[in-house]
Amino acid sequence: MAIRESVQRASARDETKITGTVTCKTGSSNGVVKDLSDERICFQLLFDIGARMGQEVTIRSEELGFLTGMVRWSRGDRIGIRLNLSSNTAAQISSYYKFFR
């Protein structure tokens, strides 16, 4: 059995191709949200910005608006971001599913 098949996800994720920008204290990069859940984002960076586990980041995109979160992991050109949960974040993600999906 592949490792990926054995991973238990906390919440369901949807594959997306949302373009946006991630900014942290070490830099900023355009890229693509590869998958999205109510609490997390996998973001593929166009270039390395030195984002490391535990760093605060902001995500800006036309579809999702302005979101904040924390880097949970970094692998190559992708970073996993845990979103700061709030009613505003929930509304923005709900709006994406309603109007852009």
Order of alpha helices (4+ residues) and beta strands (2+ residues): alpha-beta-beta-beta-beta-beta-beta-alpha
